[in-house]
């Protein structure tokens, strides 16, 4: 299964210590099976904070 994370940086290794508190579903690293949804989040983040949209993909075995 491949899951996606949309942001403005390339994330090779997930570090939960960098997670921000008080998110919609609490502290964590959010992934989506929907590539388009993750890309929309990447676009939103790049508009919000600047930078380039990045789509990170993670294969879970």
PDBQT receptor file of N, H, CA, C and O in Angstrom, charges set to zero:
ATOM      1  N   UNK A   1       0.840  -1.168   0.000  1.00  0.00    +0.000 N 
ATOM      2  CA  UNK A   1       0.000   0.000   0.000  1.00  0.00    +0.000 C 
ATOM      3  C   UNK A   1       0.895   1.244   0.000  1.00  0.00    +0.000 C 
ATOM      4  O   UNK A   1       1.872   1.315   0.746  1.00  0.00    +0.000 OA
ATOM      5  N   UNK A   2       0.558   2.204  -0.828  1.00  0.00    +0.000 N 
ATOM      6  H   UNK A   2      -0.235   2.146  -1.434  1.00  0.00    +0.000 HD
ATOM      7  CA  UNK A   2       1.292   3.467  -0.880  1.00  0.00    +0.000 C 
ATOM      8  C   UNK A   2       0.417   4.561  -0.281  1.00  0.00    +0.000 C 
ATOM      9  O   UNK A   2      -0.747   4.715  -0.648  1.00  0.00    +0.000 OA
ATOM     10  N   UNK A   3       0.999   5.317   0.648  1.00  0.00    +0.000 N 
ATOM     11  H   UNK A   3       1.945   5.191   0.946  1.00  0.00    +0.000 HD
ATOM     12  CA  UNK A   3       0.322   6.448   1.271  1.00  0.00    +0.000 C 
ATOM     13  C   UNK A   3       1.122   7.708   1.001  1.00  0.00    +0.000 C 
ATOM     14  O   UNK A   3       2.335   7.648   0.799  1.00  0.00    +0.000 OA
ATOM     15  N   UNK A   4       0.444   8.852   0.997  1.00  0.00    +0.000 N 
ATOM     16  H   UNK A   4      -0.541   8.901   1.161  1.00  0.00    +0.000 HD
ATOM     17  CA  UNK A   4       1.053  10.117   0.591  1.00  0.00    +0.000 C 
ATOM     18  C   UNK A   4       0.959  11.171   1.693  1.00  0.00    +0.000 C 
ATOM     19  O   UNK A   4       0.050  11.154   2.523  1.00  0.00    +0.000 OA
ATOM     20  N   UNK A   5       1.934  12.094   1.672  1.00  0.00    +0.000 N 
ATOM     21  H   UNK A   5       2.672  12.108   0.997  1.00  0.00    +0.000 HD
ATOM     22  CA  UNK A   5       1.963  13.235   2.590  1.00  0.00    +0.000 C 
ATOM     23  C   UNK A   5       2.330  14.464   1.776  1.00  0.00    +0.000 C 
ATOM     24  O   UNK A   5       3.416  14.532   1.201  1.00  0.00    +0.000 OA
ATOM     25  N   UNK A   6       1.431  15.429   1.728  1.00  0.00    +0.000 N 
ATOM     26  H   UNK A   6       0.549  15.374   2.196  1.00  0.00    +0.000 HD
ATOM     27  CA  UNK A   6       1.678  16.650   0.973  1.00  0.00    +0.000 C 
ATOM     28  C   UNK A   6       2.210  17.756   1.859  1.00  0.00    +0.000 C 
ATOM     29  O   UNK A   6       1.641  18.039   2.913  1.00  0.00    +0.000 OA
ATOM     30  N   UNK A   7       3.302  18.385   1.439  1.00  0.00    +0.000 N 
ATOM     31  H   UNK A   7       3.765  18.154   0.583  1.00  0.00    +0.000 HD
ATOM     32  CA  UNK A   7       3.951  19.421   2.238  1.00  0.00    +0.000 C 
ATOM     33  C   UNK A   7       4.841  20.272   1.332  1.00  0.00    +0.000 C 
ATOM     34  O   UNK A   7       4.642  20.308   0.118  1.00  0.00    +0.000 OA
ATOM     35  N   UNK A   8       5.806  20.945   1.913  1.00  0.00    +0.000 N 
ATOM     36  H   UNK A   8       5.968  20.916   2.899  1.00  0.00    +0.000 HD
ATOM     37  CA  UNK A   8       6.736  21.769   1.126  1.00  0.00    +0.000 C 
ATOM     38  C   UNK A   8       8.181  21.309   1.266  1.00  0.00    +0.000 C 
ATOM     39  O   UNK A   8       9.094  21.980   0.784  1.00  0.00    +0.000 OA
ATOM     40  N   UNK A   9       8.397  20.169   1.923  1.00  0.00    +0.000 N 
ATOM     41  H   UNK A   9       7.656  19.624   2.315  1.00  0.00    +0.000 HD
ATOM     42  CA  UNK A   9       9.748  19.634   2.089  1.00  0.00    +0.000 C 
ATOM     43  C   UNK A   9       9.763  18.135   1.821  1.00  0.00    +0.000 C 
ATOM     44  O   UNK A   9       8.753  17.452   1.992  1.00  0.00    +0.000 OA
ATOM     45  N   UNK A  10      10.896  17.644   1.407  1.00  0.00    +0.000 N 
ATOM     46  H   UNK A  10      11.717  18.199   1.269  1.00  0.00    +0.000 HD
ATOM     47  CA  UNK A  10      11.061  16.211   1.216  1.00  0.00    +0.000 C 
ATOM     48  C   UNK A  10      11.325  15.572   2.580  1.00  0.00    +0.000 C 
ATOM     49  O   UNK A  10      12.229  15.998   3.299  1.00  0.00    +0.000 OA
ATOM     50  N   UNK A  11      10.560  14.576   2.930  1.00  0.00    +0.000 N 
ATOM     51  H   UNK A  11       9.826  14.229   2.346  1.00  0.00    +0.000 HD
ATOM     52  CA  UNK A  11      10.708  13.916   4.226  1.00  0.00    +0.000 C 
ATOM     53  C   UNK A  11      11.096  12.460   3.980  1.00  0.00    +0.000 C 
ATOM     54  O   UNK A  11      10.263  11.630   3.616  1.00  0.00    +0.000 OA
ATOM     55  N   UNK A  12      12.384  12.171   4.189  1.00  0.00    +0.000 N 
ATOM     56  H   UNK A  12      13.061  12.846   4.485  1.00  0.00    +0.000 HD
ATOM     57  CA  UNK A  12      12.877  10.812   3.993  1.00  0.00    +0.000 C 
ATOM     58  C   UNK A  12      12.539   9.911   5.175  1.00  0.00    +0.000 C 
ATOM     59  O   UNK A  12      12.241   8.728   5.008  1.00  0.00    +0.000 OA
ATOM     60  N   UNK A  13      12.590  10.491   6.370  1.00  0.00    +0.000 N 
ATOM     61  H   UNK A  13      12.832  11.452   6.506  1.00  0.00    +0.000 HD
ATOM     62  CA  UNK A  13      12.351   9.711   7.586  1.00  0.00    +0.000 C 
ATOM     63  C   UNK A  13      11.321  10.439   8.439  1.00  0.00    +0.000 C 
ATOM     64  O   UNK A  13      11.499  11.615   8.754  1.00  0.00    +0.000 OA
ATOM     65  N   UNK A  14      10.259   9.762   8.810  1.00  0.00    +0.000 N 
ATOM     66  H   UNK A  14      10.114   8.806   8.554  1.00  0.00    +0.000 HD
ATOM     67  CA  UNK A  14       9.209  10.353   9.632  1.00  0.00    +0.000 C 
ATOM     68  C   UNK A  14       9.719  10.492  11.065  1.00  0.00    +0.000 C 
ATOM     69  O   UNK A  14      10.194   9.527  11.664  1.00  0.00    +0.000 OA
ATOM     70  N   UNK A  15       9.615  11.706  11.605  1.00  0.00    +0.000 N 
ATOM     71  H   UNK A  15       9.230  12.490  11.119  1.00  0.00    +0.000 HD
ATOM     72  CA  UNK A  15      10.038  11.990  12.972  1.00  0.00    +0.000 C 
ATOM     73  C   UNK A  15       8.846  12.576  13.727  1.00  0.00    +0.000 C 
ATOM     74  O   UNK A  15       8.528  13.755  13.568  1.00  0.00    +0.000 OA
ATOM     75  N   UNK A  16       8.192  11.763  14.541  1.00  0.00    +0.000 N 
ATOM     76  H   UNK A  16       8.450  10.806  14.670  1.00  0.00    +0.000 HD
ATOM     77  CA  UNK A  16       6.999  12.214  15.260  1.00  0.00    +0.000 C 
ATOM     78  C   UNK A  16       7.300  13.301  16.282  1.00  0.00    +0.000 C 
ATOM     79  O   UNK A  16       6.384  13.994  16.725  1.00  0.00    +0.000 OA
ATOM     80  N   UNK A  17       8.555  13.465  16.664  1.00  0.00    +0.000 N 
ATOM     81  H   UNK A  17       9.299  12.903  16.304  1.00  0.00    +0.000 HD
ATOM     82  CA  UNK A  17       8.922  14.540  17.590  1.00  0.00    +0.000 C 
ATOM     83  C   UNK A  17       8.712  15.919  16.957  1.00  0.00    +0.000 C 
ATOM     84  O   UNK A  17       8.579  16.915  17.667  1.00  0.00    +0.000 OA
ATOM     85  N   UNK A  18       8.681  15.976  15.624  1.00  0.00    +0.000 N 
ATOM     86  H   UNK A  18       8.789  15.167  15.047  1.00  0.00    +0.000 HD
ATOM     87  CA  UNK A  18       8.479  17.242  14.922  1.00  0.00    +0.000 C 
ATOM     88  C   UNK A  18       7.001  17.533  14.672  1.00  0.00    +0.000 C 
ATOM     89  O   UNK A  18       6.659  18.580  14.122  1.00  0.00    +0.000 OA
ATOM     90  N   UNK A  19       6.132  16.619  15.069  1.00  0.00    +0.000 N 
ATOM     91  H   UNK A  19       6.410  15.768  15.515  1.00  0.00    +0.000 HD
ATOM     92  CA  UNK A  19       4.696  16.806  14.879  1.00  0.00    +0.000 C 
ATOM     93  C   UNK A  19       4.188  17.949  15.744  1.00  0.00    +0.000 C 
ATOM     94  O   UNK A  19       4.626  18.129  16.880  1.00  0.00    +0.000 OA
ATOM     95  N   UNK A  20       3.267  18.708  15.195  1.00  0.00    +0.000 N 
ATOM     96  H   UNK A  20       2.911  18.562  14.272  1.00  0.00    +0.000 HD
ATOM     97  CA  UNK A  20       2.690  19.832  15.930  1.00  0.00    +0.000 C 
ATOM     98  C   UNK A  20       1.450  19.374  16.698  1.00  0.00    +0.000 C 
ATOM     99  O   UNK A  20       0.660  18.584  16.182  1.00  0.00    +0.000 OA
ATOM    100  N   UNK A  21       1.276  19.864  17.921  1.00  0.00    +0.000 N 
ATOM    101  H   UNK A  21       1.918  20.506  18.340  1.00  0.00    +0.000 HD
ATOM    102  CA  UNK A  21       0.082  19.500  18.696  1.00  0.00    +0.000 C 
ATOM    103  C   UNK A  21      -1.150  20.252  18.186  1.00  0.00    +0.000 C 
ATOM    104  O   UNK A  21      -1.035  21.169  17.372  1.00  0.00    +0.000 OA
ATOM    105  N   UNK A  22      -2.286  19.869  18.657  1.00  0.00    +0.000 N 
ATOM    106  H   UNK A  22      -2.379  19.125  19.318  1.00  0.00    +0.000 HD
ATOM    107  CA  UNK A  22      -3.561  20.564  18.399  1.00  0.00    +0.000 C 
ATOM    108  C   UNK A  22      -4.002  20.546  16.937  1.00  0.00    +0.000 C 
ATOM    109  O   UNK A  22      -4.657  21.482  16.478  1.00  0.00    +0.000 OA
ATOM    110  N   UNK A  23      -3.656  19.506  16.212  1.00  0.00    +0.000 N 
ATOM    111  H   UNK A  23      -3.124  18.746  16.584  1.00  0.00    +0.000 HD
ATOM    112  CA  UNK A  23      -4.161  19.346  14.853  1.00  0.00    +0.000 C 
ATOM    113  C   UNK A  23      -5.574  18.751  14.906  1.00  0.00    +0.000 C 
ATOM    114  O   UNK A  23      -6.064  18.425  15.987  1.00  0.00    +0.000 OA
ATOM    115  N   UNK A  24      -6.225  18.610  13.762  1.00  0.00    +0.000 N 
ATOM    116  H   UNK A  24      -5.828  18.874  12.884  1.00  0.00    +0.000 HD
ATOM    117  CA  UNK A  24      -7.608  18.113  13.726  1.00  0.00    +0.000 C 
ATOM    118  C   UNK A  24      -7.793  16.797  14.476  1.00  0.00    +0.000 C 
ATOM    119  O   UNK A  24      -8.775  16.622  15.196  1.00  0.00    +0.000 OA
ATOM    120  N   UNK A  25      -6.863  15.886  14.308  1.00  0.00    +0.000 N 
ATOM    121  H   UNK A  25      -6.064  16.028  13.723  1.00  0.00    +0.000 HD
ATOM    122  CA  UNK A  25      -6.976  14.577  14.941  1.00  0.00    +0.000 C 
ATOM    123  C   UNK A  25      -5.866  14.354  15.970  1.00  0.00    +0.000 C 
ATOM    124  O   UNK A  25      -5.532  13.212  16.289  1.00  0.00    +0.000 OA
ATOM    125  N   UNK A  26      -5.301  15.435  16.483  1.00  0.00    +0.000 N 
ATOM    126  H   UNK A  26      -5.571  16.362  16.224  1.00  0.00    +0.000 HD
ATOM    127  CA  UNK A  26      -4.241  15.338  17.474  1.00  0.00    +0.000 C 
ATOM    128  C   UNK A  26      -2.860  15.322  16.834  1.00  0.00    +0.000 C 
ATOM    129  O   UNK A  26      -2.715  15.419  15.615  1.00  0.00    +0.000 OA
ATOM    130  N   UNK A  27      -1.856  15.196  17.685  1.00  0.00    +0.000 N 
ATOM    131  H   UNK A  27      -1.973  15.117  18.675  1.00  0.00    +0.000 HD
ATOM    132  CA  UNK A  27      -0.467  15.180  17.224  1.00  0.00    +0.000 C 
ATOM    133  C   UNK A  27      -0.208  13.912  16.427  1.00  0.00    +0.000 C 
ATOM    134  O   UNK A  27      -0.628  12.827  16.830  1.00  0.00    +0.000 OA
ATOM    135  N   UNK A  28       0.476  14.039  15.305  1.00  0.00    +0.000 N 
ATOM    136  H   UNK A  28       0.817  14.920  14.978  1.00  0.00    +0.000 HD
ATOM    137  CA  UNK A  28       0.776  12.870  14.486  1.00  0.00    +0.000 C 
ATOM    138  C   UNK A  28       1.317  13.264  13.123  1.00  0.00    +0.000 C 
ATOM    139  O   UNK A  28       1.524  14.444  12.841  1.00  0.00    +0.000 OA
ATOM    140  N   UNK A  29       1.539  12.280  12.297  1.00  0.00    +0.000 N 
ATOM    141  H   UNK A  29       1.371  11.322  12.526  1.00  0.00    +0.000 HD
ATOM    142  CA  UNK A  29       2.022  12.474  10.929  1.00  0.00    +0.000 C 
ATOM    143  C   UNK A  29       0.916  11.960  10.015  1.00  0.00    +0.000 C 
ATOM    144  O   UNK A  29       0.659  10.758   9.949  1.00  0.00    +0.000 OA
ATOM    145  N   UNK A  30       0.272  12.874   9.320  1.00  0.00    +0.000 N 
ATOM    146  H   UNK A  30       0.481  13.851   9.374  1.00  0.00    +0.000 HD
ATOM    147  CA  UNK A  30      -0.916  12.549   8.545  1.00  0.00    +0.000 C 
ATOM    148  C   UNK A  30      -0.573  12.045   7.150  1.00  0.00    +0.000 C 
ATOM    149  O   UNK A  30       0.229  12.646   6.435  1.00  0.00    +0.000 OA
ATOM    150  N   UNK A  31      -1.194  10.934   6.777  1.00  0.00    +0.000 N 
ATOM    151  H   UNK A  31      -1.846  10.446   7.358  1.00  0.00    +0.000 HD
ATOM    152  CA  UNK A  31      -1.015  10.324   5.465  1.00  0.00    +0.000 C 
ATOM    153  C   UNK A  31      -2.374  10.119   4.816  1.00  0.00    +0.000 C 
ATOM    154  O   UNK A  31      -3.396  10.031   5.496  1.00  0.00    +0.000 OA
ATOM    155  N   UNK A  32      -2.368  10.046   3.495  1.00  0.00    +0.000 N 
ATOM    156  H   UNK A  32      -1.537  10.117   2.943  1.00  0.00    +0.000 HD
ATOM    157  CA  UNK A  32      -3.593   9.810   2.752  1.00  0.00    +0.000 C 
ATOM    158  C   UNK A  32      -3.346   8.777   1.659  1.00  0.00    +0.000 C 
ATOM    159  O   UNK A  32      -2.286   8.758   1.034  1.00  0.00    +0.000 OA
ATOM    160  N   UNK A  33      -4.322   7.932   1.440  1.00  0.00    +0.000 N 
ATOM    161  H   UNK A  33      -5.183   7.947   1.947  1.00  0.00    +0.000 HD
ATOM    162  CA  UNK A  33      -4.264   6.995   0.314  1.00  0.00    +0.000 C 
ATOM    163  C   UNK A  33      -4.635   7.712  -0.982  1.00  0.00    +0.000 C 
ATOM    164  O   UNK A  33      -4.392   7.193  -2.072  1.00  0.00    +0.000 OA
ATOM    165  N   UNK A  34      -5.218   8.891  -0.866  1.00  0.00    +0.000 N 
ATOM    166  H   UNK A  34      -5.415   9.313   0.019  1.00  0.00    +0.000 HD
ATOM    167  CA  UNK A  34      -5.661   9.680  -2.020  1.00  0.00    +0.000 C 
ATOM    168  C   UNK A  34      -4.553  10.646  -2.435  1.00  0.00    +0.000 C 
ATOM    169  O   UNK A  34      -4.311  11.656  -1.774  1.00  0.00    +0.000 OA
ATOM    170  N   UNK A  35      -3.897  10.324  -3.525  1.00  0.00    +0.000 N 
ATOM    171  H   UNK A  35      -4.093   9.504  -4.062  1.00  0.00    +0.000 HD
ATOM    172  CA  UNK A  35      -2.780  11.126  -4.026  1.00  0.00    +0.000 C 
ATOM    173  C   UNK A  35      -3.204  12.562  -4.322  1.00  0.00    +0.000 C 
ATOM    174  O   UNK A  35      -2.463  13.500  -4.028  1.00  0.00    +0.000 OA
ATOM    175  N   UNK A  36      -4.386  12.739  -4.898  1.00  0.00    +0.000 N 
ATOM    176  H   UNK A  36      -4.988  11.977  -5.136  1.00  0.00    +0.000 HD
ATOM    177  CA  UNK A  36      -4.872  14.082  -5.226  1.00  0.00    +0.000 C 
ATOM    178  C   UNK A  36      -5.109  14.914  -3.966  1.00  0.00    +0.000 C 
ATOM    179  O   UNK A  36      -4.827  16.112  -3.951  1.00  0.00    +0.000 OA
ATOM    180  N   UNK A  37      -5.624  14.287  -2.915  1.00  0.00    +0.000 N 
ATOM    181  H   UNK A  37      -5.853  13.314  -2.927  1.00  0.00    +0.000 HD
ATOM    182  CA  UNK A  37      -5.855  14.991  -1.656  1.00  0.00    +0.000 C 
ATOM    183  C   UNK A  37      -4.528  15.455  -1.050  1.00  0.00    +0.000 C 
ATOM    184  O   UNK A  37      -4.419  16.584  -0.573  1.00  0.00    +0.000 OA
ATOM    185  N   UNK A  38      -3.533  14.588  -1.071  1.00  0.00    +0.000 N 
ATOM    186  H   UNK A  38      -3.621  13.671  -1.459  1.00  0.00    +0.000 HD
ATOM    187  CA  UNK A  38      -2.218  14.947  -0.531  1.00  0.00    +0.000 C 
ATOM    188  C   UNK A  38      -1.578  16.057  -1.358  1.00  0.00    +0.000 C 
ATOM    189  O   UNK A  38      -0.940  16.951  -0.801  1.00  0.00    +0.000 OA
ATOM    190  N   UNK A  39      -1.740  16.012  -2.668  1.00  0.00    +0.000 N 
ATOM    191  H   UNK A  39      -2.259  15.287  -3.120  1.00  0.00    +0.000 HD
ATOM    192  CA  UNK A  39      -1.178  17.059  -3.525  1.00  0.00    +0.000 C 
ATOM    193  C   UNK A  39      -1.887  18.387  -3.287  1.00  0.00    +0.000 C 
ATOM    194  O   UNK A  39      -1.257  19.444  -3.334  1.00  0.00    +0.000 OA
ATOM    195  N   UNK A  40      -3.193  18.339  -3.032  1.00  0.00    +0.000 N 
ATOM    196  H   UNK A  40      -3.704  17.481  -2.994  1.00  0.00    +0.000 HD
ATOM    197  CA  UNK A  40      -3.936  19.559  -2.709  1.00  0.00    +0.000 C 
ATOM    198  C   UNK A  40      -3.415  20.163  -1.404  1.00  0.00    +0.000 C 
ATOM    199  O   UNK A  40      -3.311  21.384  -1.288  1.00  0.00    +0.000 OA
ATOM    200  N   UNK A  41      -3.091  19.335  -0.436  1.00  0.00    +0.000 N 
ATOM    201  H   UNK A  41      -3.175  18.342  -0.529  1.00  0.00    +0.000 HD
ATOM    202  CA  UNK A  41      -2.531  19.825   0.827  1.00  0.00    +0.000 C 
ATOM    203  C   UNK A  41      -1.156  20.440   0.594  1.00  0.00    +0.000 C 
ATOM    204  O   UNK A  41      -0.825  21.467   1.186  1.00  0.00    +0.000 OA
ATOM    205  N   UNK A  42      -0.362  19.821  -0.261  1.00  0.00    +0.000 N 
ATOM    206  H   UNK A  42      -0.631  18.987  -0.742  1.00  0.00    +0.000 HD
ATOM    207  CA  UNK A  42       0.959  20.374  -0.585  1.00  0.00    +0.000 C 
ATOM    208  C   UNK A  42       0.810  21.752  -1.232  1.00  0.00    +0.000 C 
ATOM    209  O   UNK A  42       1.560  22.673  -0.908  1.00  0.00    +0.000 OA
ATOM    210  N   UNK A  43      -0.135  21.893  -2.127  1.00  0.00    +0.000 N 
ATOM    211  H   UNK A  43      -0.743  21.145  -2.391  1.00  0.00    +0.000 HD
ATOM    212  CA  UNK A  43      -0.378  23.184  -2.777  1.00  0.00    +0.000 C 
ATOM    213  C   UNK A  43      -0.846  24.218  -1.765  1.00  0.00    +0.000 C 
ATOM    214  O   UNK A  43      -0.401  25.365  -1.796  1.00  0.00    +0.000 OA
ATOM    215  N   UNK A  44      -1.734  23.821  -0.875  1.00  0.00    +0.000 N 
ATOM    216  H   UNK A  44      -2.096  22.889  -0.850  1.00  0.00    +0.000 HD
ATOM    217  CA  UNK A  44      -2.230  24.711   0.172  1.00  0.00    +0.000 C 
ATOM    218  C   UNK A  44      -1.084  25.182   1.062  1.00  0.00    +0.000 C 
ATOM    219  O   UNK A  44      -0.969  26.373   1.354  1.00  0.00    +0.000 OA
ATOM    220  N   UNK A  45      -0.236  24.248   1.493  1.00  0.00    +0.000 N 
ATOM    221  H   UNK A  45      -0.329  23.281   1.256  1.00  0.00    +0.000 HD
ATOM    222  CA  UNK A  45       0.887  24.598   2.363  1.00  0.00    +0.000 C 
ATOM    223  C   UNK A  45       1.865  25.538   1.655  1.00  0.00    +0.000 C 
ATOM    224  O   UNK A  45       2.379  26.469   2.275  1.00  0.00    +0.000 OA
ATOM    225  N   UNK A  46       2.127  25.306   0.368  1.00  0.00    +0.000 N 
ATOM    226  H   UNK A  46       1.709  24.550  -0.135  1.00  0.00    +0.000 HD
ATOM    227  CA  UNK A  46       3.065  26.169  -0.351  1.00  0.00    +0.000 C 
ATOM    228  C   UNK A  46       2.506  27.581  -0.499  1.00  0.00    +0.000 C 
ATOM    229  O   UNK A  46       3.261  28.553  -0.460  1.00  0.00    +0.000 OA
ATOM    230  N   UNK A  47       1.196  27.702  -0.668  1.00  0.00    +0.000 N 
ATOM    231  H   UNK A  47       0.582  26.912  -0.699  1.00  0.00    +0.000 HD
ATOM    232  CA  UNK A  47       0.574  29.029  -0.729  1.00  0.00    +0.000 C 
ATOM    233  C   UNK A  47       0.597  29.694   0.644  1.00  0.00    +0.000 C 
ATOM    234  O   UNK A  47       0.779  30.907   0.753  1.00  0.00    +0.000 OA
ATOM    235  N   UNK A  48       0.412  28.891   1.687  1.00  0.00    +0.000 N 
ATOM    236  H   UNK A  48       0.265  27.906   1.598  1.00  0.00    +0.000 HD
ATOM    237  CA  UNK A  48       0.330  29.399   3.054  1.00  0.00    +0.000 C 
ATOM    238  C   UNK A  48       1.684  29.871   3.587  1.00  0.00    +0.000 C 
ATOM    239  O   UNK A  48       1.784  30.951   4.168  1.00  0.00    +0.000 OA
ATOM    240  N   UNK A  49       2.727  29.058   3.387  1.00  0.00    +0.000 N 
ATOM    241  H   UNK A  49       2.646  28.180   2.915  1.00  0.00    +0.000 HD
ATOM    242  CA  UNK A  49       4.029  29.368   3.989  1.00  0.00    +0.000 C 
ATOM    243  C   UNK A  49       5.135  29.625   2.960  1.00  0.00    +0.000 C 
ATOM    244  O   UNK A  49       6.262  29.947   3.334  1.00  0.00    +0.000 OA
ATOM    245  N   UNK A  50       4.825  29.488   1.684  1.00  0.00    +0.000 N 
ATOM    246  H   UNK A  50       3.909  29.226   1.380  1.00  0.00    +0.000 HD
ATOM    247  CA  UNK A  50       5.825  29.674   0.643  1.00  0.00    +0.000 C 
ATOM    248  C   UNK A  50       6.544  28.372   0.336  1.00  0.00    +0.000 C 
ATOM    249  O   UNK A  50       6.376  27.379   1.043  1.00  0.00    +0.000 OA
ATOM    250  N   UNK A  51       7.325  28.382  -0.694  1.00  0.00    +0.000 N 
ATOM    251  H   UNK A  51       7.461  29.189  -1.268  1.00  0.00    +0.000 HD
ATOM    252  CA  UNK A  51       8.057  27.184  -1.086  1.00  0.00    +0.000 C 
ATOM    253  C   UNK A  51       7.359  26.443  -2.210  1.00  0.00    +0.000 C 
ATOM    254  O   UNK A  51       6.385  26.920  -2.793  1.00  0.00    +0.000 OA
ATOM    255  N   UNK A  52       7.880  25.279  -2.494  1.00  0.00    +0.000 N 
ATOM    256  H   UNK A  52       8.671  24.891  -2.021  1.00  0.00    +0.000 HD
ATOM    257  CA  UNK A  52       7.381  24.438  -3.583  1.00  0.00    +0.000 C 
ATOM    258  C   UNK A  52       6.593  23.270  -3.021  1.00  0.00    +0.000 C 
ATOM    259  O   UNK A  52       6.953  22.720  -1.980  1.00  0.00    +0.000 OA
ATOM    260  N   UNK A  53       5.537  22.891  -3.690  1.00  0.00    +0.000 N 
ATOM    261  H   UNK A  53       5.245  23.337  -4.535  1.00  0.00    +0.000 HD
ATOM    262  CA  UNK A  53       4.748  21.734  -3.279  1.00  0.00    +0.000 C 
ATOM    263  C   UNK A  53       5.556  20.453  -3.438  1.00  0.00    +0.000 C 
ATOM    264  O   UNK A  53       6.202  20.242  -4.465  1.00  0.00    +0.000 OA
ATOM    265  N   UNK A  54       5.516  19.602  -2.423  1.00  0.00    +0.000 N 
ATOM    266  H   UNK A  54       4.991  19.774  -1.590  1.00  0.00    +0.000 HD
ATOM    267  CA  UNK A  54       6.221  18.325  -2.448  1.00  0.00    +0.000 C 
ATOM    268  C   UNK A  54       5.256  17.227  -2.053  1.00  0.00    +0.000 C 
ATOM    269  O   UNK A  54       4.562  17.333  -1.041  1.00  0.00    +0.000 OA
ATOM    270  N   UNK A  55       5.212  16.176  -2.850  1.00  0.00    +0.000 N 
ATOM    271  H   UNK A  55       5.775  16.090  -3.672  1.00  0.00    +0.000 HD
ATOM    272  CA  UNK A  55       4.383  15.008  -2.544  1.00  0.00    +0.000 C 
ATOM    273  C   UNK A  55       5.313  13.876  -2.114  1.00  0.00    +0.000 C 
ATOM    274  O   UNK A  55       6.064  13.338  -2.927  1.00  0.00    +0.000 OA
ATOM    275  N   UNK A  56       5.257  13.523  -0.841  1.00  0.00    +0.000 N 
ATOM    276  H   UNK A  56       4.647  13.961  -0.181  1.00  0.00    +0.000 HD
ATOM    277  CA  UNK A  56       6.053  12.409  -0.316  1.00  0.00    +0.000 C 
ATOM    278  C   UNK A  56       5.208  11.153  -0.411  1.00  0.00    +0.000 C 
ATOM    279  O   UNK A  56       4.017  11.181  -0.104  1.00  0.00    +0.000 OA
ATOM    280  N   UNK A  57       5.815  10.047  -0.835  1.00  0.00    +0.000 N 
ATOM    281  H   UNK A  57       6.784  10.024  -1.085  1.00  0.00    +0.000 HD
ATOM    282  CA  UNK A  57       5.120   8.769  -0.946  1.00  0.00    +0.000 C 
ATOM    283  C   UNK A  57       5.835   7.739  -0.084  1.00  0.00    +0.000 C 
ATOM    284  O   UNK A  57       7.064   7.672  -0.066  1.00  0.00    +0.000 OA
ATOM    285  N   UNK A  58       5.052   6.939   0.630  1.00  0.00    +0.000 N 
ATOM    286  H   UNK A  58       4.054   6.993   0.615  1.00  0.00    +0.000 HD
ATOM    287  CA  UNK A  58       5.589   5.913   1.525  1.00  0.00    +0.000 C 
ATOM    288  C   UNK A  58       4.899   4.601   1.228  1.00  0.00    +0.000 C 
ATOM    289  O   UNK A  58       3.671   4.523   1.193  1.00  0.00    +0.000 OA
ATOM    290  N   UNK A  59       5.701   3.569   1.013  1.00  0.00    +0.000 N 
ATOM    291  H   UNK A  59       6.698   3.633   1.041  1.00  0.00    +0.000 HD
ATOM    292  CA  UNK A  59       5.132   2.238   0.760  1.00  0.00    +0.000 C 
ATOM    293  C   UNK A  59       5.148   1.453   2.053  1.00  0.00    +0.000 C 
ATOM    294  O   UNK A  59       6.202   1.224   2.646  1.00  0.00    +0.000 OA
ATOM    295  N   UNK A  60       3.963   1.041   2.482  1.00  0.00    +0.000 N 
ATOM    296  H   UNK A  60       3.107   1.227   2.000  1.00  0.00    +0.000 HD
ATOM    297  CA  UNK A  60       3.835   0.241   3.680  1.00  0.00    +0.000 C 
ATOM    298  C   UNK A  60       3.713  -1.212   3.269  1.00  0.00    +0.000 C 
ATOM    299  O   UNK A  60       2.899  -1.560   2.413  1.00  0.00    +0.000 OA
ATOM    300  N   UNK A  61       4.508  -2.042   3.869  1.00  0.00    +0.000 N 
ATOM    301  H   UNK A  61       5.169  -1.760   4.564  1.00  0.00    +0.000 HD
ATOM    302  CA  UNK A  61       4.495  -3.467   3.521  1.00  0.00    +0.000 C 
ATOM    303  C   UNK A  61       3.699  -4.257   4.527  1.00  0.00    +0.000 C 
ATOM    304  O   UNK A  61       3.577  -5.475   4.398  1.00  0.00    +0.000 OA
TER     305      UNK A  61
